[in-house]
């Protein structure tokens, strides 16, 4: 099969502003204590606030010196298949410590993937993407790199290409009608394609395009969604039939091609056709788990997949989004929160601010941490905080967000990493 060369240059995200922390050095002058309000303005409280900030700075410097702060580029985070679960989703479920937020893989395959790609790959489990994908499949991503989306994305997912038999596994029944779920960390219109490996698939060999059936067994455009964006539980869902006549180990390959941009998402889900009903094994200490979101109400008329196209070297014309089922907000803005890295006593996060169908001129994001976490500093935004409540307003230079566009700000916080926050809101003006 002829392979089209892939340009490996860095992806330019013009609207994203990087935080002040860079590999190999700490920019001391970038920490702004002024905008952070710690309640009382009395001299004693101010002195205590300065001392807390200095202690946190010391932690950051030590962590950076130890190589703990694996700061990557801004998250282009949008989603991944959850039923049947992708390798990144299941490994995130397997590895995340619910008490500390740290990534501590127990599954051997997940541990090997993290050893190669780092913990950032699981903090961004929903970002296996190519901004230049344009729906392309065979001939675009090289053989052996299907599960990572190649090497031209915003993060390193190459560890999830490893040819192993011990990835977390979903147990299925061939020909059964199931409800597929795809996380909608950021909502966008587009089409989902699901491929299955051919009979005789060998999981001990790197996945190649020739291992997949040439046409998807299921596809759907703009399916309904359940739950909000920016959470582990929010997802698109649709009903479809699994391939008939399949037995034993297989892999389901998912492709989500956005119709409002060239961005395309890829994912590998390890499955076994053994008469199962969606049970998951290999998460945690080898036991059975069911980490998928709660079952949403089924659509009254499940969408029937149309005749699927064959993979080709050139992108097909993307479908127009459905006005009655547009996953984007009709106006205003939405915010998506994520953790970038964590260490003992603190963590780094970032928030992506998305504009709806109309341009935004000025935005404010606020949230409440679920525990004793407190905001220490922010960049690309003006921050204030009071206890667990954090508020970040735009800077003058990033107040304007075009319709459908986004900007990102970053922050440091003290306390145990909070994978999710409460009362996350975005307002305009």
C-alpha positions as CSV (number, residue, x, y, z in Angstrom):
1,X,0.0,0.0,0.0
2,X,1.4,3.4,-1.0
3,X,2.1,5.6,1.9
4,X,1.8,9.4,1.6
5,X,4.7,11.2,3.5
6,X,3.7,13.1,6.5
7,X,5.1,16.4,7.3
8,X,6.4,16.3,10.9
9,X,6.7,20.1,11.5
10,X,5.1,21.6,14.6
11,X,1.4,22.4,14.4
12,X,0.8,26.1,14.8
13,X,-2.2,27.1,16.9
14,X,-2.3,30.8,16.5
15,X,-4.9,31.5,19.1
16,X,-3.3,29.5,21.9
17,X,-1.0,31.4,24.3
18,X,1.6,29.2,26.0
19,X,2.0,29.5,29.8
20,X,5.1,31.0,31.4
21,X,6.7,27.7,32.4
22,X,9.0,26.2,29.8
23,X,11.1,23.1,29.7
24,X,14.4,23.5,31.4
25,X,13.8,26.9,33.0
26,X,11.5,28.7,35.3
27,X,10.5,32.3,34.4
28,X,10.6,33.8,37.9
29,X,9.3,37.2,36.7
30,X,6.2,35.7,35.3
31,X,4.5,34.9,38.6
32,X,2.1,37.7,39.4
33,X,0.9,37.8,42.9
34,X,-1.0,41.1,42.5
35,X,-4.2,39.9,40.8
36,X,-4.8,37.1,43.3
37,X,-7.1,38.2,46.1
38,X,-6.8,36.1,49.3
39,X,-9.7,37.6,51.2
40,X,-8.5,40.2,53.8
41,X,-6.1,43.0,52.7
42,X,-4.7,43.5,56.2
43,X,-0.9,43.4,56.5
44,X,-0.8,40.1,58.3
45,X,-3.0,38.4,55.8
46,X,-0.9,39.8,52.9
47,X,2.3,38.6,54.6
48,X,0.7,35.1,54.9
49,X,-0.4,35.2,51.3
50,X,3.1,36.1,50.2
51,X,4.6,33.3,52.3
52,X,2.2,30.7,50.8
53,X,3.0,31.9,47.3
54,X,6.8,31.7,48.0
55,X,6.4,28.2,49.4
56,X,4.4,27.1,46.2
57,X,7.1,28.7,44.0
58,X,9.7,26.7,45.8
59,X,7.7,23.5,45.2
60,X,7.4,24.4,41.5
61,X,11.1,25.1,41.2
62,X,12.0,21.8,42.9
63,X,9.5,19.9,40.7
64,X,10.8,21.4,37.6
65,X,14.4,20.6,38.5
66,X,13.3,17.0,39.1
67,X,11.7,16.9,35.7
68,X,8.2,16.5,37.2
69,X,6.6,19.5,35.3
70,X,6.1,17.9,31.9
71,X,4.5,20.9,30.4
72,X,3.3,20.4,26.9
73,X,1.6,22.5,24.3
74,X,-1.9,23.7,24.9
75,X,-4.5,21.0,25.0
76,X,-6.4,20.4,21.7
77,X,-8.7,18.2,23.7
78,X,-12.0,17.1,22.2
79,X,-12.9,13.5,22.8
80,X,-12.3,9.7,22.4
81,X,-14.4,6.6,22.1
82,X,-15.5,5.2,25.5
83,X,-17.7,2.3,24.5
84,X,-15.9,0.2,23.4
85,X,-13.2,2.1,25.3
86,X,-10.1,3.3,23.6
87,X,-6.6,2.5,25.0
88,X,-6.1,6.0,26.3
89,X,-9.5,6.2,28.0
90,X,-9.1,2.8,29.7
91,X,-5.5,3.5,30.7
92,X,-6.6,6.8,32.2
93,X,-9.3,4.9,34.2
94,X,-6.7,2.3,35.1
95,X,-4.0,4.7,36.2
96,X,-5.6,7.8,37.8
97,X,-5.4,7.8,41.5
98,X,-8.8,9.2,42.7
99,X,-7.3,10.5,45.9
100,X,-4.2,12.3,44.5
101,X,-5.0,12.8,40.8
102,X,-1.6,11.2,40.0
103,X,-1.2,8.7,37.1
104,X,-0.2,5.4,38.5
105,X,-0.8,2.6,35.9
106,X,-1.5,-0.9,37.2
107,X,-2.2,-2.6,33.8
108,X,1.2,-3.6,32.3
109,X,0.4,-2.4,28.8
110,X,-0.8,1.0,30.2
111,X,2.4,1.2,32.3
112,X,4.5,0.5,29.2
113,X,2.6,3.2,27.2
114,X,3.1,5.8,29.9
115,X,6.8,4.9,30.2
116,X,7.1,5.7,26.5
117,X,4.7,8.7,26.2
118,X,4.7,10.1,29.7
119,X,1.8,10.9,32.1
120,X,0.7,13.9,30.0
121,X,-0.7,11.4,27.4
122,X,-3.3,10.2,30.0
123,X,-4.1,13.6,31.4
124,X,-5.0,14.4,27.8
125,X,-6.5,11.0,26.9
126,X,-9.1,12.7,24.7
127,X,-6.5,14.4,22.4
128,X,-5.3,11.7,19.9
129,X,-5.8,14.0,17.0
130,X,-4.3,15.6,13.9
131,X,-5.3,19.2,13.1
132,X,-4.5,18.5,9.4
133,X,-6.3,15.1,9.2
134,X,-9.2,16.3,7.1
135,X,-10.8,12.8,7.6
136,X,-7.9,11.0,6.0
137,X,-7.1,7.4,7.0
138,X,-5.2,4.9,4.9
139,X,-2.2,6.5,3.3
140,X,-2.1,9.4,5.8
141,X,-1.1,7.7,9.0
142,X,1.8,5.3,8.6
143,X,1.4,1.6,9.5
144,X,2.3,1.0,13.1
145,X,1.2,4.5,14.1
146,X,-2.6,4.2,13.8
147,X,-3.3,4.2,17.6
148,X,-1.3,7.4,18.2
149,X,-2.7,9.3,15.2
150,X,0.9,9.4,13.8
151,X,3.4,11.7,15.4
152,X,2.2,15.1,14.2
153,X,-0.4,15.7,16.9
154,X,-0.1,18.0,20.0
155,X,1.0,15.2,22.3
156,X,3.1,12.0,22.3
157,X,0.8,9.0,22.1
158,X,3.3,6.6,20.5
159,X,3.3,4.3,23.5
160,X,-0.3,3.3,22.6
161,X,0.9,1.8,19.4
162,X,2.7,-1.0,21.3
163,X,1.8,-4.5,20.0
164,X,0.7,-6.3,23.1
165,X,-2.0,-8.7,24.2
166,X,-2.6,-7.3,27.7
167,X,-4.4,-4.0,26.9
168,X,-7.7,-3.5,28.7
169,X,-10.3,-5.5,26.8
170,X,-14.1,-5.1,26.1
171,X,-16.0,-8.4,25.8
172,X,-18.7,-8.3,23.0
173,X,-21.0,-10.5,21.0
174,X,-20.7,-10.5,17.2
175,X,-23.8,-9.1,15.4
176,X,-25.2,-7.6,18.6
177,X,-26.9,-4.2,18.6
178,X,-25.0,-1.9,21.0
179,X,-24.9,1.7,22.0
180,X,-21.6,3.3,21.1
181,X,-20.4,6.3,23.2
182,X,-17.8,8.9,22.3
183,X,-16.7,11.5,24.8
184,X,-17.5,15.1,23.8
185,X,-14.9,16.9,25.9
186,X,-15.4,19.7,23.3
187,X,-18.5,19.5,21.1
188,X,-18.1,19.7,17.3
189,X,-20.2,18.6,14.4
190,X,-18.8,15.8,12.3
191,X,-19.0,12.1,11.3
192,X,-17.8,9.0,13.3
193,X,-16.5,6.0,11.5
194,X,-15.8,2.6,13.1
195,X,-13.6,-0.1,11.4
196,X,-12.9,-3.7,12.5
197,X,-9.9,-5.8,12.0
198,X,-9.9,-8.7,9.5
199,X,-10.2,-12.3,10.6
200,X,-6.8,-13.6,11.7
201,X,-5.8,-10.3,13.3
202,X,-2.6,-10.7,15.4
203,X,-2.4,-8.3,18.3
204,X,1.3,-9.1,18.8
205,X,2.1,-7.3,15.5
206,X,2.0,-3.5,15.0
207,X,-1.4,-2.5,13.6
208,X,-1.3,-1.8,9.9
209,X,-4.0,-0.5,7.5
210,X,-4.0,-3.9,5.8
211,X,-5.2,-5.4,9.1
212,X,-8.5,-3.5,8.9
213,X,-11.6,-4.2,6.8
214,X,-11.6,-1.7,3.9
215,X,-14.9,-0.1,4.8
216,X,-16.3,1.0,8.2
217,X,-19.0,-1.3,9.7
218,X,-20.7,1.7,11.2
219,X,-20.9,5.4,10.8
220,X,-23.0,8.3,12.0
221,X,-23.1,12.1,11.5
222,X,-24.0,14.5,14.3
223,X,-25.4,12.0,16.8
224,X,-27.2,13.2,19.9
225,X,-25.3,14.0,23.1
226,X,-25.8,13.4,26.8
227,X,-24.1,15.4,29.5
228,X,-22.0,18.6,29.2
229,X,-18.7,19.1,27.5
230,X,-15.5,19.3,29.6
231,X,-16.3,16.2,31.7
232,X,-15.4,12.5,31.6
233,X,-19.1,11.6,31.5
234,X,-20.4,13.9,28.6
235,X,-20.7,11.9,25.4
236,X,-22.3,11.4,22.0
237,X,-24.2,8.2,21.6
238,X,-25.8,6.1,18.9
239,X,-27.0,2.6,18.3
240,X,-25.4,0.2,15.8
241,X,-24.8,-3.4,15.0
242,X,-21.4,-5.0,15.6
243,X,-19.9,-7.0,12.7
244,X,-21.4,-10.5,12.4
245,X,-19.4,-13.7,12.3
246,X,-16.4,-12.3,14.3
247,X,-14.7,-14.5,17.0
248,X,-11.8,-14.0,19.3
249,X,-9.5,-11.0,19.6
250,X,-10.1,-8.0,17.4
251,X,-9.5,-4.2,17.4
252,X,-12.1,-1.5,16.6
253,X,-10.6,1.6,15.1
254,X,-12.5,4.8,15.5
255,X,-12.2,8.0,13.4
256,X,-14.0,11.2,14.1
257,X,-13.8,13.7,11.3
258,X,-15.0,17.2,12.2
259,X,-17.1,19.0,9.5
260,X,-16.2,22.5,10.8
261,X,-12.4,22.1,10.5
262,X,-9.8,19.6,9.3
263,X,-9.3,18.3,12.8
264,X,-9.6,14.5,12.9
265,X,-9.4,12.1,15.9
266,X,-8.2,8.5,16.0
267,X,-8.5,5.7,18.6
268,X,-7.9,2.0,19.1
269,X,-10.3,-0.2,21.2
270,X,-9.2,-3.7,22.0
271,X,-12.1,-6.2,22.0
272,X,-12.8,-9.9,22.1
273,X,-15.9,-11.5,20.6
274,X,-16.7,-14.1,23.2
275,X,-20.4,-13.7,23.8
276,X,-19.8,-10.8,26.2
277,X,-22.2,-7.9,26.9
278,X,-19.7,-5.0,27.2
279,X,-17.8,-6.2,30.3
280,X,-14.3,-4.7,30.6
281,X,-11.3,-6.6,32.0
282,X,-7.7,-5.5,32.5
283,X,-8.4,-2.3,34.5
284,X,-6.9,-2.0,37.9
285,X,-5.3,-5.1,39.3
286,X,-6.6,-7.3,36.5
287,X,-10.2,-7.4,37.7
288,X,-13.4,-6.5,35.9
289,X,-14.5,-2.9,35.7
290,X,-17.1,-0.9,34.0
291,X,-15.7,2.6,33.7
292,X,-18.0,3.7,30.9
293,X,-20.5,6.5,31.5
294,X,-24.0,5.7,32.8
295,X,-26.3,4.6,30.1
296,X,-28.1,7.5,28.5
297,X,-31.6,7.4,27.1
298,X,-31.6,5.8,23.7
299,X,-32.8,8.0,20.8
300,X,-36.4,7.2,19.8
301,X,-35.2,6.3,16.3
302,X,-31.6,5.2,16.3
303,X,-29.7,6.6,13.3
304,X,-29.0,4.0,10.7
305,X,-25.6,4.1,9.2
306,X,-25.5,4.9,5.5
307,X,-23.4,3.1,3.0
308,X,-19.9,3.7,4.2
309,X,-17.1,5.0,1.9
310,X,-13.9,3.2,1.4
311,X,-10.8,4.7,3.0
312,X,-8.9,6.7,0.5
313,X,-5.8,8.8,0.3
314,X,-7.7,12.0,-0.2
315,X,-10.3,13.5,2.2
316,X,-14.0,13.3,1.3
317,X,-16.2,16.3,1.3
318,X,-17.2,16.9,4.9
319,X,-20.9,16.8,5.7
320,X,-22.7,20.0,6.8
321,X,-23.6,20.1,10.4
322,X,-27.3,19.5,11.3
323,X,-28.9,22.8,12.5
324,X,-31.3,20.8,14.7
325,X,-28.5,18.9,16.4
326,X,-25.6,21.3,16.5
327,X,-23.3,20.4,19.4
328,X,-21.9,23.9,19.5
329,X,-23.4,26.6,21.7
330,X,-25.7,29.0,19.8
331,X,-24.1,32.0,21.5
332,X,-21.9,33.0,24.4
333,X,-19.0,30.8,25.4
334,X,-18.2,27.5,27.1
335,X,-15.1,26.5,29.1
336,X,-13.2,23.2,29.3
337,X,-11.0,22.5,32.2
338,X,-8.1,20.0,32.3
339,X,-5.1,19.0,34.4
340,X,-1.7,19.2,32.6
341,X,0.6,17.9,35.3
342,X,0.7,17.2,39.1
343,X,3.2,16.9,41.8
344,X,3.1,16.6,45.6
345,X,1.4,19.7,46.9
346,X,0.3,21.3,43.7
347,X,-0.7,20.9,40.0
348,X,-0.9,22.8,36.7
349,X,-4.1,23.1,34.7
350,X,-5.5,24.9,31.8
351,X,-8.9,26.1,30.6
352,X,-10.0,26.4,27.0
353,X,-12.6,29.1,26.3
354,X,-14.8,28.3,23.2
355,X,-17.0,30.9,21.5
356,X,-20.3,29.8,20.1
357,X,-21.9,30.7,16.8
358,X,-21.2,34.4,17.4
359,X,-17.9,36.2,18.2
360,X,-17.1,37.0,21.8
361,X,-15.6,40.2,23.0
362,X,-14.6,39.7,26.6
363,X,-15.0,36.5,28.8
364,X,-15.0,35.4,32.4
365,X,-14.5,31.9,33.6
366,X,-15.2,30.8,37.2
367,X,-15.2,27.4,39.0
368,X,-15.1,25.9,42.4
369,X,-12.5,23.4,43.4
370,X,-14.0,20.2,44.9
371,X,-11.7,20.2,48.0
372,X,-9.1,22.4,49.7
373,X,-7.4,23.3,46.5
374,X,-6.6,27.0,45.9
375,X,-5.6,29.0,42.9
376,X,-2.0,30.3,43.1
377,X,-1.4,32.1,39.8
378,X,-2.7,32.3,36.2
379,X,-1.3,33.4,32.9
380,X,-3.2,34.6,29.7
381,X,-5.9,35.8,32.1
382,X,-6.4,38.0,35.2
383,X,-7.2,35.8,38.2
384,X,-8.9,36.3,41.5
385,X,-9.7,33.7,44.1
386,X,-11.5,33.3,47.4
387,X,-11.0,30.0,49.1
388,X,-12.0,27.3,46.6
389,X,-13.7,29.7,44.2
390,X,-11.5,30.8,41.3
391,X,-12.3,33.4,38.6
392,X,-10.3,34.3,35.6
393,X,-11.0,37.2,33.2
394,X,-9.6,37.8,29.8
395,X,-6.5,40.0,29.1
396,X,-7.0,42.9,26.7
397,X,-5.1,41.0,24.0
398,X,-7.2,37.8,24.1
399,X,-10.6,39.3,24.8
400,X,-11.9,38.8,21.3
401,X,-12.7,35.2,20.3
402,X,-14.1,34.6,16.8
403,X,-17.2,32.6,16.3
404,X,-16.3,28.9,16.7
405,X,-12.8,29.9,17.9
406,X,-11.1,29.4,21.2
407,X,-8.3,30.8,23.5
408,X,-6.6,29.1,26.4
409,X,-5.3,30.2,29.8
410,X,-3.2,28.3,32.3
411,X,-2.9,28.2,36.0
412,X,-1.1,26.8,39.0
413,X,-2.9,25.6,42.1
414,X,-2.0,24.2,45.5
415,X,-3.4,21.0,46.9
416,X,-4.2,17.6,45.4
417,X,-4.8,17.7,41.6
418,X,-8.6,18.1,40.9
419,X,-9.4,16.1,37.7
420,X,-12.8,17.9,37.6
421,X,-14.2,21.0,39.1
422,X,-17.6,22.2,40.1
423,X,-19.8,25.0,38.8
424,X,-17.6,25.7,35.8
425,X,-19.2,28.6,33.9
426,X,-18.2,31.0,31.1
427,X,-19.9,34.4,30.6
428,X,-19.3,37.0,28.0
429,X,-18.9,40.8,28.2
